[in-house]
């Protein structure tokens, strides 16, 4: 089993992870998350049975997470961390079928008691699920039972032993011949994020259903849907099809004759590229090994998506020694701001590496790291904060997908180079940067804003931002903030009904005495004198 600990307080997460004897509860892996967004991604990529989650967090509460989990059919047991003052939250969490709660500060004994109860509930649900499967048998729904059998085989939830497999087939009352050979087909649909970009968030299930429909109609004609298994590995969507080897001749012939037509038709209907891997004939006990081997082929097949391969095909020949890109030329073109030439160089280099079969997942990771280092050093030389410039959802999504395929890597390269050079040009023009800095001041002048925050909003270092602002406006950033606040104070003091004591707070001063001193220095009058004069 796998568990997850979620809390925006890093030390709390570490204390829980280190204090609990997870082996005692048969929990093999414990994930960590510090916000709801990260937790949701881990839920989608792993089979998490147990979640220990803080109820109150700034970027989405634990209640938001359990509600999302239930809406997306995650049957995870939740134990919530709460406080005496917020006990009502715990009551609300239990409405979403939370297992229990632990009152902060963390107590190991109480946590152990809650874990015991949660694991008991998991055990009861598993027993209930088993009973439900048997009920399906009696109702004659053997197609569902067979699909579950193939899923268990491919996930190795059934021991890869012929006698054990035969016994499982007998117990499940399935019409499956354990002594013959089968052939496994793996259809890779790529990253779930890309699928949801085309189909909409939460629509991956509809996508998988449409894919199976197309496969049954065009390739696996006459093969029962009970032989199809949909599953995911680290965010990659797969569909496995198990077919008796004696029936695969016509299937393979259809693919060899019309592979381009079939794959193009699938791409148009699915709005996504699929890649098919054909396994070698093997016994049921070896299907799991065939599956993992083809998943590894798919992981390393970054340059030839959208084709049909056999398990024995050599997709990647050899890794390139040393740096795979011409780093000196990339630096030169960056410094000269030759975006078109640089993008053409990257495209040409990637295509040559792909043609030479030197690209796999590890190679793409190395290329990504090398290019990031070059770009970050370049931005640093321009006093631009690279981590802030690329801290957005679009950038993070492209970066995550970049090592999945050649096409995704090239998309990411276009984004990072274009964003870098476009922003450098914008900074060097400076007018728009200073305007954005002013706009930030105008929006946040009531708050305790600092030079660092303003610089961060335009992705520059504080020193460079201050220097640029002074050069363009003739006044320091600090003076500009003060002058703007005083102007706003004048507007307020011109009103007859205003309380002078409230004006300081309204314009961002937390001390009336200091406000009065600054106001008089700026206008020659105290706030009270200015108010009386303008309201004569």
C-alpha positions as CSV (number, residue, x, y, z in Angstrom):
1,X,0.0,0.0,0.0
2,X,1.0,3.6,-0.5
3,X,0.3,6.7,1.7
4,X,0.6,10.4,1.4
5,X,1.2,13.2,4.1
6,X,0.0,16.7,3.1
7,X,0.7,19.8,5.1
8,X,1.9,23.3,4.1
9,X,4.3,23.1,7.1
10,X,7.4,21.3,6.0
11,X,8.6,20.2,9.5
12,X,5.2,18.8,10.3
13,X,5.3,16.5,7.2
14,X,8.8,15.4,8.1
15,X,7.9,14.7,11.8
16,X,4.9,12.5,10.7
17,X,6.8,10.6,8.0
18,X,9.7,9.9,10.4
19,X,7.7,9.2,13.5
20,X,5.4,6.5,12.2
21,X,6.5,2.9,11.8
22,X,5.0,2.5,8.3
23,X,6.2,-1.1,7.9
24,X,4.1,-2.1,10.9
25,X,1.0,-1.0,8.9
26,X,2.2,-2.7,5.6
27,X,2.7,0.7,3.9
28,X,5.5,0.4,1.4
29,X,5.8,4.0,0.2
30,X,5.0,7.4,1.7
31,X,4.6,10.4,-0.5
32,X,5.0,14.0,0.6
33,X,3.0,17.1,-0.6
34,X,2.9,20.6,0.7
35,X,-0.1,21.9,-1.2
36,X,-3.3,20.5,-2.8
37,X,-2.2,20.8,-6.4
38,X,0.9,18.6,-5.8
39,X,-1.3,16.1,-3.8
40,X,-3.8,15.8,-6.7
41,X,-1.0,15.0,-9.1
42,X,0.3,12.3,-6.8
43,X,-3.2,10.9,-6.5
44,X,-3.5,10.6,-10.2
45,X,-0.1,9.0,-10.7
46,X,-0.1,6.5,-7.8
47,X,-2.5,4.1,-6.0
48,X,-2.8,5.9,-2.7
49,X,-4.7,4.0,0.0
50,X,-4.2,6.4,2.9
51,X,-3.9,10.2,3.2
52,X,-2.9,12.2,6.3
53,X,-3.9,15.8,5.6
54,X,-4.0,19.1,7.3
55,X,-7.4,20.7,7.1
56,X,-6.3,24.3,6.9
57,X,-3.8,25.3,4.2
58,X,-3.4,28.5,2.3
59,X,-3.5,27.1,-1.3
60,X,-6.6,24.9,-0.8
61,X,-7.9,23.2,2.3
62,X,-8.0,19.5,3.2
63,X,-11.7,19.6,2.7
64,X,-11.2,20.8,-0.9
65,X,-8.9,17.8,-1.4
66,X,-11.2,15.1,0.0
67,X,-14.1,16.6,-1.9
68,X,-12.1,16.4,-5.1
69,X,-11.0,12.9,-4.3
70,X,-14.6,11.7,-3.8
71,X,-15.8,13.4,-7.0
72,X,-13.0,11.6,-8.9
73,X,-13.8,8.2,-7.4
74,X,-10.7,7.9,-5.2
75,X,-11.6,5.6,-2.3
76,X,-8.6,6.8,-0.2
77,X,-9.0,6.8,3.6
78,X,-8.4,10.3,5.0
79,X,-7.0,11.1,8.5
80,X,-7.2,14.9,9.1
81,X,-4.9,17.0,11.2
82,X,-6.9,19.7,13.0
83,X,-7.0,21.9,16.2
84,X,-9.5,22.2,19.0
85,X,-10.6,25.6,17.7
86,X,-11.4,24.2,14.3
87,X,-13.1,21.0,15.3
88,X,-16.1,21.9,13.2
89,X,-13.9,21.3,10.2
90,X,-13.3,17.8,11.3
91,X,-17.0,17.2,11.5
92,X,-17.4,18.4,8.0
93,X,-14.5,16.2,6.8
94,X,-16.3,13.1,8.3
95,X,-19.3,13.9,6.1
96,X,-17.0,13.2,3.1
97,X,-16.3,9.8,4.7
98,X,-13.0,10.7,6.3
99,X,-11.6,8.0,8.6
100,X,-10.8,10.2,11.6
101,X,-8.7,13.1,12.9
102,X,-5.7,13.9,15.0
103,X,-5.6,17.1,17.0
104,X,-2.5,19.2,16.7
105,X,0.2,19.2,17.9
106,X,1.0,15.8,16.4
107,X,0.8,12.9,18.8
108,X,2.3,9.5,17.7
109,X,0.1,7.4,19.9
110,X,-3.1,9.0,18.7
111,X,-1.9,8.8,15.1
112,X,-1.2,5.0,15.5
113,X,-4.7,4.5,16.8
114,X,-6.2,6.4,13.9
115,X,-4.0,4.4,11.4
116,X,-5.2,1.1,12.9
117,X,-8.9,2.2,12.4
118,X,-8.2,3.5,8.9
119,X,-6.5,0.2,7.9
120,X,-9.3,-1.8,9.3
121,X,-11.7,0.2,7.1
122,X,-9.5,-0.5,4.1
123,X,-9.5,-4.2,4.9
124,X,-13.3,-4.2,5.2
125,X,-13.7,-2.4,1.9
126,X,-11.3,-4.9,0.2
127,X,-13.4,-7.8,1.5
128,X,-16.5,-6.0,0.4
129,X,-15.1,-5.5,-3.1
130,X,-14.2,-9.2,-3.3
131,X,-17.7,-10.1,-2.3
132,X,-19.0,-7.7,-4.9
133,X,-16.9,-9.5,-7.6
134,X,-18.4,-12.8,-6.6
135,X,-21.8,-11.3,-6.8
136,X,-21.0,-10.2,-10.4
137,X,-20.2,-13.9,-11.2
138,X,-23.6,-15.0,-10.0
139,X,-25.3,-12.3,-12.0
140,X,-23.6,-13.6,-15.1
141,X,-21.3,-10.6,-15.7
142,X,-18.3,-12.7,-16.6
143,X,-17.0,-10.1,-19.1
144,X,-16.2,-7.7,-16.1
145,X,-14.7,-10.6,-14.1
146,X,-12.4,-11.5,-17.0
147,X,-11.3,-7.8,-17.5
148,X,-10.4,-7.8,-13.8
149,X,-8.4,-11.0,-14.2
150,X,-6.3,-9.5,-17.0
151,X,-5.8,-6.4,-15.0
152,X,-4.6,-8.4,-12.0
153,X,-2.2,-10.4,-14.2
154,X,-0.7,-7.3,-15.8
155,X,-0.4,-5.5,-12.5
156,X,1.2,-8.7,-11.0
157,X,-1.5,-8.9,-8.3
158,X,-1.6,-12.6,-9.2
159,X,1.7,-14.4,-8.7
160,X,3.4,-15.2,-12.0
161,X,3.1,-19.0,-11.5
162,X,1.2,-21.3,-13.8
163,X,-0.4,-23.3,-11.0
164,X,-1.6,-20.1,-9.2
165,X,-2.9,-18.6,-12.4
166,X,-4.8,-21.8,-13.3
167,X,-6.4,-21.8,-9.8
168,X,-7.4,-18.1,-10.2
169,X,-9.1,-18.9,-13.5
170,X,-10.9,-21.8,-11.9
171,X,-12.0,-19.8,-8.9
172,X,-13.3,-16.9,-11.1
173,X,-15.1,-19.4,-13.4
174,X,-13.5,-18.0,-16.5
175,X,-13.3,-19.6,-19.9
176,X,-9.6,-18.9,-20.3
177,X,-7.0,-21.6,-21.5
178,X,-4.0,-21.2,-19.2
179,X,-1.9,-23.7,-21.2
180,X,-1.8,-21.7,-24.5
181,X,0.3,-18.7,-25.6
182,X,-1.0,-15.2,-25.7
183,X,0.2,-12.0,-27.3
184,X,0.1,-8.6,-25.6
185,X,-0.5,-5.4,-27.4
186,X,0.3,-2.1,-25.7
187,X,-1.1,1.2,-27.0
188,X,0.5,4.3,-25.6
189,X,-1.5,7.5,-25.6
190,X,1.1,9.7,-24.1
191,X,0.9,12.2,-21.2
192,X,-2.5,12.6,-19.5
193,X,-2.0,16.4,-19.4
194,X,-2.0,16.5,-23.2
195,X,-5.1,14.4,-23.5
196,X,-6.9,16.6,-21.0
197,X,-5.8,19.7,-23.0
198,X,-7.9,18.3,-26.0
199,X,-10.6,16.5,-24.2
200,X,-11.0,18.6,-21.0
201,X,-10.1,18.1,-17.4
202,X,-11.4,14.8,-16.0
203,X,-12.3,13.5,-19.4
204,X,-9.5,10.9,-19.7
205,X,-12.1,8.1,-19.1
206,X,-14.1,9.2,-22.1
207,X,-10.9,9.3,-24.2
208,X,-10.1,5.7,-23.1
209,X,-13.5,4.5,-24.0
210,X,-13.3,6.1,-27.5
211,X,-9.9,4.6,-28.0
212,X,-11.1,1.1,-27.2
213,X,-14.1,1.6,-29.6
214,X,-11.7,2.6,-32.4
215,X,-9.3,-0.4,-31.7
216,X,-12.3,-2.8,-31.7
217,X,-13.6,-1.4,-35.0
218,X,-10.4,-1.1,-37.0
219,X,-7.8,-3.6,-35.6
220,X,-9.1,-6.0,-32.9
221,X,-12.3,-7.0,-34.8
222,X,-14.2,-9.6,-32.9
223,X,-12.1,-9.4,-29.8
224,X,-14.2,-8.9,-26.6
225,X,-13.7,-5.7,-24.6
226,X,-12.9,-7.9,-21.6
227,X,-9.5,-8.3,-23.1
228,X,-8.8,-4.6,-22.9
229,X,-7.2,-3.0,-19.8
230,X,-6.7,0.7,-19.3
231,X,-4.0,1.8,-16.8
232,X,-1.5,4.6,-16.2
233,X,2.2,4.7,-15.3
234,X,3.7,8.0,-14.1
235,X,1.1,10.1,-15.9
236,X,1.3,8.1,-19.2
237,X,-2.0,6.6,-20.4
238,X,-1.8,3.0,-21.6
239,X,-4.3,0.4,-23.0
240,X,-3.2,-3.2,-23.0
241,X,-4.9,-5.9,-25.1
242,X,-4.5,-9.6,-24.5
243,X,-5.2,-11.9,-27.4
244,X,-4.8,-15.7,-27.9
245,X,-1.7,-16.0,-30.2
246,X,-3.7,-18.2,-32.6
247,X,-6.0,-15.3,-33.3
248,X,-3.3,-12.6,-33.9
249,X,-2.3,-13.4,-37.4
250,X,-5.1,-11.4,-39.0
251,X,-4.7,-8.6,-36.5
252,X,-1.0,-8.2,-37.3
253,X,-1.8,-8.4,-41.0
254,X,-4.3,-5.5,-40.7
255,X,-1.7,-3.4,-38.9
256,X,1.1,-4.2,-41.4
257,X,-1.1,-3.3,-44.4
258,X,-2.9,-0.3,-43.1
259,X,-0.8,1.0,-40.1
260,X,-0.4,4.5,-41.4
261,X,-4.1,4.8,-42.3
262,X,-5.3,3.3,-39.0
263,X,-3.0,5.5,-36.9
264,X,-3.9,8.7,-38.8
265,X,-7.6,7.9,-38.4
266,X,-7.1,7.3,-34.7
267,X,-5.2,10.6,-34.4
268,X,-8.0,12.6,-36.1
269,X,-10.8,11.0,-34.0
270,X,-8.9,11.1,-30.7
271,X,-7.1,14.4,-31.2
272,X,-4.0,12.6,-30.0
273,X,-1.2,10.5,-31.3
274,X,-1.1,6.8,-30.3
275,X,1.9,4.4,-30.6
276,X,1.3,0.6,-30.7
277,X,3.8,-2.1,-29.4
278,X,3.3,-5.7,-30.4
279,X,4.6,-8.3,-27.9
280,X,6.0,-11.7,-28.6
281,X,3.9,-14.9,-27.9
282,X,4.2,-16.0,-24.3
283,X,2.4,-17.7,-21.5
284,X,0.1,-15.8,-19.1
285,X,2.8,-16.0,-16.4
286,X,5.1,-13.9,-18.6
287,X,2.6,-11.2,-19.7
288,X,3.7,-8.9,-16.8
289,X,7.3,-9.0,-18.0
290,X,6.3,-8.3,-21.6
291,X,4.2,-5.4,-20.4
292,X,7.1,-3.8,-18.4
293,X,9.5,-4.4,-21.3
294,X,7.2,-2.6,-23.8
295,X,6.6,0.3,-21.3
296,X,10.4,0.7,-21.2
297,X,10.5,0.7,-25.0
298,X,7.9,3.4,-25.0
299,X,9.7,5.5,-22.4
300,X,12.8,5.5,-24.6
301,X,10.9,5.9,-27.8
302,X,11.0,9.7,-27.8
303,X,11.6,10.3,-31.5
304,X,9.2,7.9,-33.3
305,X,5.7,8.2,-31.7
306,X,2.7,7.5,-33.8
307,X,4.0,4.2,-35.3
308,X,3.8,0.5,-34.8
309,X,6.7,-1.4,-33.2
310,X,7.4,-5.0,-32.3
311,X,8.8,-6.0,-28.9
312,X,12.2,-6.9,-30.5
313,X,12.6,-3.7,-32.4
314,X,15.7,-1.7,-31.6
315,X,14.3,1.8,-31.2
316,X,17.4,3.5,-29.7
317,X,20.9,2.5,-30.9
318,X,23.3,4.3,-28.7
319,X,23.7,7.3,-26.4
320,X,25.7,10.3,-27.5
321,X,29.0,10.9,-25.6
322,X,29.4,14.3,-24.0
323,X,27.1,17.2,-24.6
324,X,24.5,16.5,-27.2
325,X,23.9,20.1,-28.3
326,X,26.5,22.7,-29.4
327,X,26.5,24.7,-26.2
328,X,29.0,27.3,-27.5
329,X,26.8,28.1,-30.5
330,X,23.7,28.3,-28.4
331,X,25.4,30.8,-26.0
332,X,26.6,32.8,-29.0
333,X,23.1,33.0,-30.6
334,X,21.5,33.8,-27.2
335,X,23.9,36.7,-26.6
336,X,23.3,38.0,-30.1
337,X,19.5,37.6,-29.5
338,X,19.1,35.6,-32.8
339,X,15.9,33.8,-31.9
340,X,15.1,32.4,-35.3
341,X,18.6,31.1,-35.9
342,X,18.8,29.6,-32.5
343,X,15.4,27.8,-32.8
344,X,16.5,26.5,-36.2
345,X,19.8,25.2,-34.7
346,X,17.9,23.3,-32.0
347,X,15.4,21.9,-34.4
348,X,18.1,20.7,-36.8
349,X,20.1,19.2,-33.9
350,X,17.2,17.3,-32.4
351,X,16.1,15.9,-35.8
352,X,19.7,14.7,-36.5
353,X,19.9,13.0,-33.1
354,X,16.5,11.3,-33.7
355,X,17.6,10.2,-37.2
356,X,20.7,8.7,-35.7
357,X,18.6,6.9,-33.1
358,X,20.5,8.6,-30.2
359,X,17.5,9.9,-28.3
360,X,15.8,8.3,-25.4
361,X,14.3,9.6,-22.1
362,X,17.7,9.9,-20.5
363,X,19.1,11.8,-23.4
364,X,16.1,14.2,-23.4
365,X,16.6,14.8,-19.7
366,X,20.3,15.6,-20.3
367,X,19.4,18.0,-23.1
368,X,16.8,19.7,-21.0
369,X,19.2,20.2,-18.1
370,X,22.0,21.6,-20.4
371,X,19.7,24.1,-22.1
372,X,18.2,25.2,-18.8
373,X,21.6,25.9,-17.4
374,X,22.6,27.9,-20.4
375,X,19.4,29.9,-20.3
376,X,19.5,30.5,-16.5
377,X,23.1,31.8,-16.7
378,X,22.2,34.1,-19.6
379,X,19.2,35.5,-17.7
380,X,21.3,36.0,-14.6
381,X,23.8,38.0,-16.6
382,X,20.8,40.3,-17.5
383,X,19.8,40.4,-13.8
384,X,16.5,38.7,-14.6
385,X,15.1,36.2,-12.1
386,X,14.7,33.0,-14.2
387,X,12.8,31.1,-11.6
388,X,10.2,33.8,-11.5
389,X,10.0,34.2,-15.2
390,X,9.1,30.6,-15.7
391,X,7.0,30.2,-12.5
392,X,3.6,29.7,-14.3
393,X,1.4,26.8,-15.1
394,X,2.0,26.8,-18.8
395,X,5.8,26.7,-18.3
396,X,5.6,24.0,-15.7
397,X,3.3,21.8,-17.8
398,X,5.6,22.1,-20.9
399,X,8.6,21.3,-18.8
400,X,7.0,18.2,-17.3
401,X,6.0,16.9,-20.7
402,X,9.3,17.8,-22.4
403,X,11.0,14.4,-21.9
404,X,8.1,12.3,-23.0
405,X,8.7,12.8,-26.8
406,X,10.8,14.6,-29.4
407,X,7.8,16.8,-30.3
408,X,7.2,17.8,-26.7
409,X,10.9,18.6,-26.2
410,X,10.9,20.8,-29.3
411,X,7.7,22.6,-28.0
412,X,9.4,23.3,-24.7
413,X,12.6,24.5,-26.4
414,X,10.5,27.0,-28.5
415,X,8.8,28.2,-25.4
416,X,11.8,28.7,-23.2
417,X,13.9,30.4,-25.9
418,X,11.1,32.6,-27.1
419,X,10.1,33.6,-23.6
420,X,13.7,34.3,-22.6
421,X,14.6,36.5,-25.6
422,X,11.3,38.3,-25.8
423,X,11.6,39.3,-22.1
424,X,15.2,40.4,-22.5
425,X,14.1,42.6,-25.3
426,X,11.2,44.0,-23.2
427,X,13.6,44.7,-20.3
428,X,16.0,46.5,-22.6
429,X,13.2,48.6,-24.0
430,X,12.6,49.4,-20.3
431,X,9.5,51.6,-20.8
432,X,7.1,48.7,-20.4
433,X,9.0,47.3,-17.4
434,X,8.9,50.6,-15.5
435,X,5.2,51.0,-16.4
436,X,4.5,47.5,-14.9
437,X,6.4,48.4,-11.8
438,X,4.4,51.6,-11.5
439,X,1.2,49.6,-12.0
440,X,2.2,47.3,-9.2
441,X,2.7,50.3,-6.9
442,X,-0.6,51.7,-7.8
443,X,-2.4,48.4,-7.1
444,X,-0.6,47.6,-3.8
445,X,0.3,51.0,-2.3
446,X,-2.0,50.4,0.7
447,X,0.2,47.3,1.6
448,X,3.6,47.1,3.1
449,X,5.3,46.6,-0.3
450,X,9.1,46.4,-0.7
451,X,11.5,46.8,-3.5
452,X,12.0,43.1,-3.6
453,X,8.3,42.5,-4.2
454,X,8.1,45.0,-7.0
455,X,11.3,43.5,-8.7
456,X,9.8,40.0,-8.4
457,X,6.6,41.1,-10.2
458,X,8.7,42.0,-13.2
459,X,11.2,39.1,-12.8
460,X,14.3,41.4,-12.2
461,X,16.8,41.5,-9.4
462,X,16.0,44.3,-6.9
463,X,19.2,46.2,-7.6
464,X,18.7,46.2,-11.3
465,X,15.0,47.1,-11.0
466,X,15.9,50.1,-8.7
467,X,18.6,51.2,-11.1
468,X,16.4,51.0,-14.2
469,X,13.5,52.8,-12.4
470,X,15.7,55.7,-11.3
471,X,17.2,56.0,-14.8
472,X,13.8,56.1,-16.5
473,X,11.8,58.3,-14.0
474,X,14.5,60.4,-12.3
475,X,13.3,59.4,-8.9
476,X,14.1,56.4,-6.7
477,X,11.6,53.6,-6.4
478,X,11.2,54.4,-2.7
479,X,10.5,58.0,-3.4
480,X,8.0,57.1,-6.0
481,X,6.0,55.0,-3.6
482,X,6.1,57.7,-1.0
483,X,5.0,60.4,-3.5
484,X,2.1,58.2,-4.8
485,X,0.9,57.5,-1.2
486,X,1.0,61.3,-0.4
487,X,-1.0,62.1,-3.6
488,X,-3.6,59.5,-2.5
489,X,-3.6,61.0,1.0
490,X,-4.3,64.5,-0.5
491,X,-7.3,63.1,-2.4
492,X,-8.7,61.6,0.9
493,X,-8.0,64.8,2.9
494,X,-9.9,66.9,0.4
495,X,-13.1,65.1,1.5
496,X,-15.0,66.9,4.3
497,X,-16.3,63.7,5.9
498,X,-12.9,61.9,6.2
499,X,-11.3,61.1,9.6
500,X,-7.8,62.3,9.5
501,X,-6.6,59.5,11.8
502,X,-7.8,56.9,9.3
503,X,-6.0,58.4,6.3
504,X,-2.5,57.1,7.2
505,X,-3.7,53.5,7.3
506,X,-5.6,54.0,4.0
507,X,-2.5,55.0,2.1
508,X,-0.1,52.4,3.5
509,X,1.4,54.1,6.6
510,X,1.2,52.0,9.8
511,X,2.3,55.0,12.0
512,X,0.3,58.2,12.1
513,X,3.2,60.2,13.5
514,X,5.5,59.1,10.7
515,X,2.8,59.8,8.1
516,X,2.4,63.3,9.5
517,X,6.1,64.0,9.3
518,X,6.4,62.7,5.7
519,X,3.2,64.5,4.6
520,X,4.5,67.9,6.0
521,X,7.9,67.4,4.4
522,X,6.2,66.7,1.0
523,X,3.5,69.5,1.2
524,X,4.7,72.0,3.8
525,X,1.5,71.4,5.8
526,X,0.4,68.9,8.4
527,X,-2.5,66.5,7.4
528,X,-4.8,68.5,9.6
529,X,-3.7,71.9,8.1
530,X,-4.2,70.5,4.6
531,X,-7.6,69.1,5.4
532,X,-8.8,72.4,6.9
533,X,-7.3,74.5,4.0
534,X,-9.0,72.4,1.3
535,X,-12.3,72.2,3.1
536,X,-12.2,75.9,4.2
